[in-house]
Amino acid sequence: MRGGKRLANTRHHLEAAGLSEQAWRERWRAERMFLTADGESGKRFGNETIRVTDTGRLSVKLPAPLAHLANAPHGRYVLDAAVRFQHRGAEWLDRIAANRAVAYRIHHDTVRGRWYVTASWQRAAAPVLPLQAALARGVVGVDMSDDHLAVWQLDGHGNPVAEPQRYFYDLTGTAEHRDAQLRHALTRLLHHARRCGAAAIAIENLDFADGKNREKHGRNKRFRRLLSRFPTAKLRARLVSMAAEQGVTVVAVDPAYTSRWGAQHWQKPMTTPQRKTSRHDAASIAVGRRALGHPIRRRTAPPPHHQSDGAGHRTAQARPDTRRREEPRPHLPGPRTGCAPPGRGAKAGDQDAQHRSGHPAEQESWRQDSLPLSP
């Protein structure tokens, strides 16, 4: 509906909205009265109908029946007020200097009593870097929760460096408030990635579409409400578009067992007297290691010399070129201490059934393609 369905329904509830009929009428007319013009590349300053010069001078090309109202040559009407763009003003100036297309929209805000000019244009698709080139300088692992982003930087070898970061947001309130909270948190995340020198951000490819129904979670209304308000798709799409502006690649990985294995292998080792590592911080390390192609398990030292085979077990992470590294150790039945009886340990080599580096979730990752962004 031209003017907005919500504003039209407000006409029947003026007392609840705190508006008089006259105030509502002014807002209704303002919403339905606007002037817009698409840009065209090659035209002067990128738009022939609504033209804004580099000095902020705004002029409108009048139609033939209104040509007698023109106060400038060639049937144009020049406004007294100057236009200034605070957000991406330098980028707008570069476009009009090259006569590239810029669309404008002029509208009136009755609450503030001001006229506004909105400029928009279509951006070129961001170049897509190869995965190995994007991960050469490490990655910033991100674990998404319902109220914050847990972030930890990892180097190219999968080792966590620096200190973990947390960026909180509030998903209650209006849609505008939630969108502003997400935008602010993602902006801080991108600035942190730029300061670290990382060219990639690893996130989980979460999708709760099949987990919001009652058949799966029964009467757990609180949990279903949590899944419903979790902005997985919106957060991922907004992060991709904002990262393209900063030249940062977004890598989405399989979220299977990242929280569980991260807490199992990284929460305790990364906890110090001065730093308390949470389960979400450990999950961010797991996400980053999976994006780099490393298993989530950390390298462990062999047992003392007098245990097991005398020389000790191999470390938890064998080199990629080691043959048969994912197979079970040879079974030698007998009365040796610590040896399993014959017939036991049949699934010791089943890497899909255990948290081993051969699990399919440890090897698969994909990169989210950049999306075109229109300011």
Backbone hydrogen bonds in HBPLUS format (Angstrom, degrees):
<---DONOR---> <-ACCEPTOR-->    atom                        ^
c    i                          cat <-CA-CA->   ^        H-A-AA   ^      H-
h    n   atom  resd res      DA  || num        DHA   H-A  angle D-A-AA Bond
n    s   type  num  typ     dist DA aas  dist angle  dist       angle   num
A0004-GLY N   A0001-MET O   3.01 MM   3  5.36 162.8  2.04 125.7 131.0     1
A0008-ALA N   A0004-GLY O   3.12 MM   4  6.31 148.1  2.22 139.3 148.3     2
A0009-ASN N   A0005-LYS O   3.00 MM   4  6.28 152.7  2.08 148.2 154.7     3
A0010-THR N   A0006-ARG O   2.99 MM   4  6.22 136.9  2.18 140.6 152.9     4
A0011-ARG N   A0008-ALA O   3.31 MM   3  5.61 150.6  2.41 102.0 109.8     5
A0012-HIS N   A0009-ASN O   3.19 MM   3  5.84 155.1  2.26 115.8 121.1     6
A0013-HIS N   A0010-THR O   2.97 MM   3  5.05 160.0  2.01 107.9 114.4     7
A0017-ALA N   A0013-HIS O   3.17 MM   4  6.36 147.1  2.28 143.4 152.6     8
A0018-GLY N   A0014-LEU O   2.91 MM   4  5.97 116.4  2.33 138.0 153.9     9
A0019-LEU N   A0014-LEU O   3.05 MM   5  5.19 165.4  2.07 148.2 150.0    10
A0018-GLY N   A0015-GLU O   3.21 MM   3  5.02 145.3  2.34  93.6 103.8    11
A0024-TRP N   A0020-SER O   2.90 MM   4  6.11 159.2  1.94 149.6 155.9    12
A0025-ARG N   A0021-GLU O   2.91 MM   4  6.03 153.9  1.98 140.8 148.3    13
A0026-GLU N   A0022-GLN O   3.03 MM   4  6.31 150.1  2.12 145.4 152.4    14
A0027-ARG N   A0023-ALA O   3.11 MM   4  6.39 161.5  2.15 148.4 152.9    15
A0028-TRP N   A0024-TRP O   2.88 MM   4  6.08 155.3  1.94 151.2 158.8    16
A0029-ARG N   A0025-ARG O   3.00 MM   4  6.18 159.5  2.05 147.4 151.9    17
A0030-ALA N   A0026-GLU O   2.94 MM   4  6.11 154.9  2.01 145.1 152.6    18
A0031-GLU N   A0027-ARG O   2.97 MM   4  6.14 155.8  2.03 147.9 153.3    19
A0032-ARG N   A0028-TRP O   3.24 MM   4  6.39 141.8  2.39 138.5 147.9    20
A0033-MET N   A0029-ARG O   2.94 MM   4  5.95 116.8  2.35 139.5 154.5    21
A0033-MET N   A0030-ALA O   3.39 MM   3  5.13 148.3  2.50  92.3 101.2    22
A0035-LEU N   A0106-ILE O   3.00 MM  71  5.09 160.5  2.04 146.4 152.4    23
A0106-ILE N   A0035-LEU O   2.69 MM  71  5.09 168.0  1.70 159.3 163.0    24
A0037-ALA N   A0104-TYR O   3.06 MM  67  5.66 154.4  2.13 157.0 159.6    25
A0104-TYR N   A0037-ALA O   3.12 MM  67  5.66 154.7  2.19 157.3 160.8    26
A0040-GLU N   A0046-GLY O   3.02 MM   6  5.51 154.0  2.09 128.4 136.8    27
A0043-LYS N   A0040-GLU O   3.33 MM   3  5.99 163.8  2.36 130.5 135.0    28
A0042-GLY N   A0099-ASN O   2.89 MM  57  5.40 172.6  1.90 169.4 169.6    29
A0046-GLY N   A0043-LYS O   3.06 MM   3  5.02 163.2  2.09 121.0 118.2    30
A0102-VAL N   A0046-GLY O   3.28 MM  56  5.35 155.1  2.35 127.1 123.6    31
A0061-LYS N   A0049-THR O   2.84 MM  12  4.94 153.7  1.91 146.6 153.5    32
A0051-ARG N   A0059-SER O   2.95 MM   8  5.36 166.0  1.97 159.0 162.4    33
A0059-SER N   A0051-ARG O   2.95 MM   8  5.36 157.0  2.01 154.0 160.9    34
A0053-THR N   A0057-ARG O   3.03 MM   4  5.27 157.8  2.08 141.4 146.2    35
A0056-GLY N   A0053-THR O   3.06 MM   3  5.30 165.0  2.09 110.7 114.7    36
A0083-VAL N   A0056-GLY O   2.77 MM  27  4.44 161.4  1.80 126.1 132.6    37
A0079-LEU N   A0058-LEU O   2.97 MM  21  5.77 166.3  1.99 161.8 166.2    38
A0060-VAL N   A0077-TYR O   2.87 MM  17  5.23 154.7  1.94 139.9 147.0    39
A0077-TYR N   A0060-VAL O   2.83 MM  17  5.23 160.4  1.87 148.5 154.9    40
A0062-LEU N   A0075-GLY O   3.06 MM  13  5.91 162.3  2.10 164.5 169.5    41
A0066-LEU N   A0063-PRO O   3.05 MM   3  5.52 142.2  2.19 112.9 123.8    42
A0067-ALA N   A0064-ALA O   3.21 MM   3  5.04 168.6  2.22 110.7 110.9    43
A0069-LEU N   A0066-LEU O   3.10 MM   3  5.72 164.2  2.12 118.4 123.4    44
A0070-ALA N   A0067-ALA O   3.23 MM   3  5.55 166.3  2.25 112.8 115.6    45
A0072-ALA N   A0076-ARG O   3.08 MM   4  5.22 123.9  2.41 167.7 160.6    46
A0092-TRP N   A0088-ARG O   3.06 MM   4  6.31 157.2  2.11 147.4 153.7    47
A0093-LEU N   A0089-GLY O   2.94 MM   4  6.13 153.3  2.01 145.6 153.0    48
A0094-ASP N   A0090-ALA O   3.05 MM   4  6.32 150.1  2.15 143.0 150.3    49
A0095-ARG N   A0091-GLU O   3.20 MM   4  6.47 148.5  2.31 142.9 150.6    50
A0096-ILE N   A0092-TRP O   3.11 MM   4  6.44 167.7  2.13 157.7 159.3    51
A0097-ALA N   A0093-LEU O   3.06 MM   4  6.08 145.2  2.18 141.2 150.7    52
A0098-ALA N   A0094-ASP O   3.30 MM   4  6.43 139.1  2.47 134.4 143.0    53
A0098-ALA N   A0095-ARG O   3.16 MM   3  5.27 130.0  2.42  97.5 110.0    54
A0100-ARG N   A0095-ARG O   2.94 MM   5  5.15 174.0  1.95 146.7 147.4    55
A0099-ASN N   A0096-ILE O   3.21 MM   3  4.73 161.5  2.25  94.9  99.4    56
A0103-ALA N   A0120-SER O   2.87 MM  17  5.22 163.6  1.89 167.6 164.7    57
A0120-SER N   A0103-ALA O   2.89 MM  17  5.22 148.5  1.99 147.2 153.7    58
A0105-ARG N   A0118-THR O   2.89 MM  13  5.08 131.9  2.13 137.9 150.8    59
A0118-THR N   A0105-ARG O   2.87 MM  13  5.08 162.8  1.90 145.0 150.5    60
A0107-HIS N   A0116-TYR O   3.07 MM   9  5.58 158.3  2.11 152.3 159.2    61
A0116-TYR N   A0107-HIS O   2.90 MM   9  5.58 169.8  1.91 167.2 170.7    62
A0109-ASP N   A0114-ARG O   2.78 MM   5  5.35 177.9  1.78 174.9 174.9    63
A0113-GLY N   A0109-ASP O   2.73 MM   4  5.53 125.2  2.03 135.9 152.9    64
A0114-ARG N   A0109-ASP O   3.14 MM   5  5.35 141.4  2.29 140.8 147.6    65
A0134-ALA N   A0130-PRO O   2.99 MM   4  6.25 153.0  2.06 153.2 161.3    66
A0135-LEU N   A0131-LEU O   3.05 MM   4  6.23 144.4  2.18 146.8 155.8    67
A0138-GLY N   A0135-LEU O   3.22 MM   3  5.16 160.2  2.26 110.7 110.3    68
A0139-VAL N   A0154-LEU O   2.98 MM  15  5.42 150.1  2.07 141.3 150.8    69
A0154-LEU N   A0139-VAL O   2.83 MM  15  5.42 167.1  1.85 175.2 179.3    70
A0140-VAL N   A0200-ALA O   3.16 MM  60  6.49 149.1  2.26 137.2 146.0    71
A0202-ALA N   A0140-VAL O   2.96 MM  62  6.01 160.9  1.99 137.5 143.7    72
A0141-GLY N   A0152-TRP O   2.91 MM  11  5.41 144.8  2.04 167.6 157.3    73
A0152-TRP N   A0141-GLY O   3.06 MM  11  5.41 151.6  2.14 148.1 155.0    74
A0142-VAL N   A0202-ALA O   2.95 MM  60  5.98 141.0  2.10 158.3 168.3    75
A0143-ASP N   A0150-ALA O   2.85 MM   7  5.05 158.7  1.90 147.1 154.3    76
A0150-ALA N   A0143-ASP O   2.99 MM   7  5.05 170.5  2.00 151.8 151.2    77
A0145-SER N   A0148-HIS O   3.04 MM   3  5.40 148.0  2.15 166.8 176.8    78
A0169-TYR N   A0147-ASP O   2.92 MM  22  5.35 160.6  1.96 136.8 136.8    79
A0149-LEU N   A0167-TYR O   2.83 MM  18  5.10 143.5  1.97 128.8 140.4    80
A0167-TYR N   A0149-LEU O   3.02 MM  18  5.10 154.5  2.09 137.9 146.1    81
A0151-VAL N   A0165-GLN O   2.82 MM  14  4.99 170.4  1.82 156.2 154.7    82
A0165-GLN N   A0151-VAL O   2.81 MM  14  4.99 166.2  1.83 146.3 150.9    83
A0161-VAL N   A0153-GLN O   2.92 MM   8  5.73 165.1  1.94 150.1 153.5    84
A0155-ASP N   A0159-ASN O   3.03 MM   4  5.57 158.9  2.08 147.0 148.9    85
A0158-GLY N   A0155-ASP O   3.07 MM   3  5.44 167.0  2.09 116.5 119.6    86
A0178-ARG N   A0174-THR O   3.04 MM   4  6.36 160.4  2.08 149.9 155.0    87
A0179-ASP N   A0175-ALA O   2.94 MM   4  6.07 159.6  1.98 147.3 153.0    88
A0180-ALA N   A0176-GLU O   2.99 MM   4  6.15 154.3  2.06 142.6 149.4    89
A0181-GLN N   A0177-HIS O   2.98 MM   4  6.19 152.2  2.05 146.2 153.8    90
A0182-LEU N   A0178-ARG O   3.02 MM   4  6.30 162.6  2.06 152.1 155.7    91
A0183-ARG N   A0179-ASP O   2.96 MM   4  6.12 161.9  1.99 147.2 152.8    92
A0184-HIS N   A0180-ALA O   2.96 MM   4  6.08 156.0  2.02 145.1 151.1    93
A0185-ALA N   A0181-GLN O   3.04 MM   4  6.26 162.3  2.08 149.4 153.9    94
A0186-LEU N   A0182-LEU O   2.94 MM   4  6.11 165.9  1.96 155.5 159.2    95
A0187-THR N   A0183-ARG O   2.96 MM   4  6.05 147.6  2.07 140.9 149.9    96
A0188-ARG N   A0184-HIS O   3.12 MM   4  6.37 158.0  2.17 146.8 151.6    97
A0189-LEU N   A0185-ALA O   3.01 MM   4  6.28 149.5  2.10 142.4 151.5    98
A0190-LEU N   A0186-LEU O   2.93 MM   4  6.16 160.2  1.97 150.3 154.1    99
A0191-HIS N   A0187-THR O   3.00 MM   4  6.20 157.8  2.05 147.6 154.0   100
A0192-HIS N   A0188-ARG O   2.99 MM   4  6.16 150.2  2.08 141.8 149.8   101
A0193-ALA N   A0189-LEU O   3.00 MM   4  6.32 153.6  2.07 147.1 154.2   102
A0194-ARG N   A0190-LEU O   2.99 MM   4  6.24 154.6  2.06 147.9 154.4   103
A0195-ARG N   A0191-HIS O   2.98 MM   4  6.22 154.7  2.05 145.2 152.0   104
A0196-CYS N   A0192-HIS O   2.98 MM   4  6.20 150.7  2.06 147.1 154.9   105
A0198-ALA N   A0193-ALA O   3.22 MM   5  5.50 134.1  2.44 159.3 161.1   106
A0197-GLY N   A0194-ARG O   3.23 MM   3  5.15 141.2  2.39  94.6 105.5   107
A0249-THR N   A0199-ALA O   2.93 MM  50  6.11 177.5  1.93 143.2 142.6   108
A0201-ILE N   A0249-THR O   2.78 MM  48  6.24 147.2  1.89 159.0 170.2   109
A0251-VAL N   A0201-ILE O   2.84 MM  50  6.04 168.1  1.85 156.3 159.4   110
A0203-ILE N   A0251-VAL O   2.93 MM  48  6.30 157.0  1.98 155.4 162.0   111
A0253-VAL N   A0203-ILE O   2.99 MM  50  6.38 156.5  2.05 158.9 165.5   112
A0205-ASN N   A0253-VAL O   2.93 MM  48  5.63 157.5  1.98 169.6 162.4   113
A0211-GLY N   A0208-PHE O   3.13 MM   3  5.01 158.5  2.18 101.0 107.5   114
A0218-GLY N   A0214-ARG O   2.67 MM   4  4.80 127.3  1.94 140.1 144.1   115
A0220-ASN N   A0217-HIS O   3.19 MM   3  5.81 164.5  2.21 138.7 141.4   116
A0221-LYS N   A0219-ARG O   2.67 MM   2  5.39 128.2  1.94 113.9  96.8   117
A0224-ARG N   A0220-ASN O   3.09 MM   4  6.39 161.5  2.12 151.5 157.2   118
A0225-ARG N   A0221-LYS O   2.85 MM   4  6.00 152.3  1.92 147.7 155.3   119
A0226-LEU N   A0222-ARG O   3.00 MM   4  6.21 146.0  2.12 139.3 148.6   120
A0227-LEU N   A0223-PHE O   3.01 MM   4  6.35 156.1  2.07 149.9 155.1   121
A0228-SER N   A0224-ARG O   3.00 MM   4  6.16 149.7  2.10 141.5 150.1   122
A0229-ARG N   A0225-ARG O   3.11 MM   4  6.28 150.2  2.20 145.8 151.6   123
A0230-PHE N   A0227-LEU O   3.36 MM   3  5.20 146.6  2.48  93.0 102.4   124
A0232-THR N   A0230-PHE O   2.94 MM   2  5.81 135.8  2.14 107.4  94.6   125
A0235-LEU N   A0231-PRO O   2.88 MM   4  5.65 154.9  1.94 138.3 146.3   126
A0236-ARG N   A0232-THR O   2.97 MM   4  6.07 160.3  2.01 147.2 152.9   127
A0237-ALA N   A0233-ALA O   2.93 MM   4  6.05 166.8  1.94 150.9 154.8   128
A0238-ARG N   A0234-LYS O   2.91 MM   4  5.96 162.0  1.94 147.4 153.0   129
A0239-LEU N   A0235-LEU O   2.90 MM   4  5.94 152.6  1.97 141.6 149.7   130
A0240-VAL N   A0236-ARG O   3.01 MM   4  6.20 156.8  2.06 147.7 153.4   131
A0241-SER N   A0237-ALA O   3.13 MM   4  6.35 164.4  2.15 147.9 151.7   132
A0242-MET N   A0238-ARG O   2.93 MM   4  6.04 161.5  1.97 149.4 154.8   133
A0243-ALA N   A0239-LEU O   2.78 MM   4  5.77 152.9  1.85 144.8 152.9   134
A0244-ALA N   A0240-VAL O   3.04 MM   4  6.17 144.8  2.17 141.3 149.6   135
A0245-GLU N   A0242-MET O   3.20 MM   3  5.34 131.3  2.45  97.3 109.3   136
A0246-GLN N   A0243-ALA O   3.06 MM   3  5.11 127.2  2.35  96.3 110.1   137
A0247-GLY N   A0243-ALA O   2.98 MM   4  6.08 111.2  2.47 141.6 159.0   138
A0248-VAL N   A0243-ALA O   2.95 MM   5  4.96 173.6  1.95 144.4 144.0   139
A0247-GLY N   A0244-ALA O   3.43 MM   3  5.08 155.5  2.50  91.7  98.6   140
A0368-GLN N   A0250-VAL O   3.16 MM 118  5.81 137.3  2.35 136.3 148.6   141
A0252-ALA N   A0366-TRP O   2.97 MM 114  5.72 131.4  2.21 148.2 162.1   142
A0366-TRP N   A0252-ALA O   3.19 MM 114  5.72 165.8  2.21 166.3 168.5   143
A0258-THR N   A0255-PRO O   3.47 MM   3  5.77 174.0  2.48 123.1 121.4   144
A0261-TRP N   A0257-TYR O   2.92 MM   4  5.76 164.9  1.95 145.1 149.8   145
A0262-GLY N   A0258-THR O   2.93 MM   4  5.57 143.5  2.06 128.4 139.7   146
A0263-ALA N   A0259-SER O   3.07 MM   4  6.06 159.5  2.11 138.9 144.0   147
A0264-GLN N   A0260-ARG O   3.03 MM   4  6.19 145.8  2.15 139.2 149.3   148
A0265-HIS N   A0261-TRP O   2.95 MM   4  6.00 158.2  2.00 150.5 153.8   149
A0266-TRP N   A0262-GLY O   2.85 MM   4  5.37 149.0  1.95 143.3 150.5   150
A0270-MET N   A0266-TRP O   3.20 MM   4  5.99 151.8  2.29 141.1 147.3   151
A0271-THR N   A0268-LYS O   3.21 MM   3  5.25 162.0  2.24 107.0 112.4   152
A0272-THR N   A0275-ARG O   2.87 MM   3  4.91 156.2  1.93 145.0 151.8   153
A0275-ARG N   A0272-THR O   3.08 MM   3  4.91 144.5  2.21  97.6 108.3   154
A0282-ALA N   A0278-SER O   3.14 MM   4  6.46 160.9  2.18 148.2 152.7   155
A0283-ALA N   A0279-ARG O   3.00 MM   4  6.21 145.2  2.13 138.0 147.9   156
A0284-SER N   A0280-HIS O   3.03 MM   4  6.33 143.8  2.17 143.0 151.6   157
A0285-ILE N   A0281-ASP O   3.35 MM   4  6.77 144.0  2.49 141.6 150.2   158
A0286-ALA N   A0282-ALA O   3.15 MM   4  6.52 154.6  2.21 144.6 151.4   159
A0287-VAL N   A0283-ALA O   2.92 MM   4  6.21 154.9  1.98 150.9 157.3   160
A0288-GLY N   A0284-SER O   3.04 MM   4  6.20 160.7  2.08 142.4 147.5   161
A0289-ARG N   A0285-ILE O   2.92 MM   4  6.15 160.7  1.96 153.9 158.8   162
A0290-ARG N   A0286-ALA O   3.03 MM   4  6.15 155.7  2.09 144.3 151.0   163
A0291-ALA N   A0287-VAL O   3.06 MM   4  6.31 150.6  2.15 145.7 153.4   164
A0292-LEU N   A0288-GLY O   3.09 MM   4  6.35 145.9  2.21 142.5 151.6   165
A0294-HIS N   A0289-ARG O   2.90 MM   5  5.14 145.9  2.02 159.9 154.1   166
A0293-GLY N   A0290-ARG O   3.20 MM   3  5.08 150.6  2.29  96.0 104.8   167
A0307-GLN N   A0304-PRO O   3.24 MM   3  5.77 164.2  2.26 114.9 119.7   168
A0310-GLY N   A0307-GLN O   3.15 MM   3  5.76 163.9  2.18 132.2 136.3   169
A0322-THR N   A0319-ARG O   3.01 MM   3  5.40 167.6  2.03 118.6 122.1   170
A0327-GLU N   A0324-ARG O   3.41 MM   3  5.45 167.1  2.43 103.8 107.3   171
A0339-CYS N   A0336-ARG O   3.33 MM   3  5.64 159.9  2.37 127.4 126.2   172
A0344-ARG N   A0341-PRO O   3.24 MM   3  5.93 155.2  2.31 143.5 142.9   173
A0348-ALA N   A0345-GLY O   3.33 MM   3  5.16 162.2  2.37 105.4 105.3   174
A0350-ASP N   A0347-LYS O   3.18 MM   3  5.16 163.4  2.20 104.0 109.1   175
A0353-ALA N   A0350-ASP O   3.23 MM   3  5.60 146.7  2.35 105.2 114.0   176
A0359-HIS N   A0356-ARG O   3.18 MM   3  5.81 168.0  2.19 120.0 121.5   177
A0362-GLU N   A0359-HIS O   2.80 MM   3  5.39 152.8  1.87 119.9 128.5   178
A0363-GLN N   A0360-PRO O   3.22 MM   3  5.54 155.8  2.28 108.9 115.6   179
